Amino acid sequence: MLAFALLAHPAAAHVLDVDLSKLSRTEIFWTYLRLGFTHIIPLGFDHILFIISLYLLEPRLKPVLLQATAFTVAHSITLGLAMYGFIRPPAAIIEPVIALSILFVAIENIITDRLNPWRVAIVFGFGLVHGMGFASALTGLGLPAKDYFGSLISFNVGVELGQVSVILLAWAVVGRWAADKSWYKRRVVVPVSVAIGLVAAYWTVERVFFT
């Protein structure tokens, strides 16, 4: 129950307690790199669950890193467009769709036995949505005028490092020793995907009706 309660909370808010105008470009780079990383670990529970869901179905590193790359390219596009003001995604729509994307992947893990080629395209589409979610986190913090583009890139790099860390941890804990077992789908993929799906369903209802 405690674990479920912890997972039942979406990403926490960032706090930036430094005066960006007094920082050098190098210091700004590391500040936003750290913000991007912490947006995934430990604050981004929803994004962590999405990455774990991607990993479960095909627990080899190459396929999941390919999906993660498609996801990164996509969220970088919409994050950049949102931060430069070309699009203004409404959080009331984006946040429920992020939850639905996690639910979709969790259900797919349960009902299919193999990684379908079109999943990369699906992940790319969900990455576009998640990028808009990342933008909502950055909008409250703002980007420094002296290095707007550089800080945007460093935030993206931090997000990518966070995602890769989640993947490598999942591989070390599960994939390395259990992926080839005959019981992997039954004992790992299905129960973990069910748990993730329940949390995502909860988030969907919460974000649609209570936020």
Summary of the structure (lengths in Angstrom):
residues: 211
radius of gyration: 17.3
end to end distance: 23.1
largest distance: 57.2
contacts: 683
relative contact order: 0.20
helix: 78%
strand: 0%
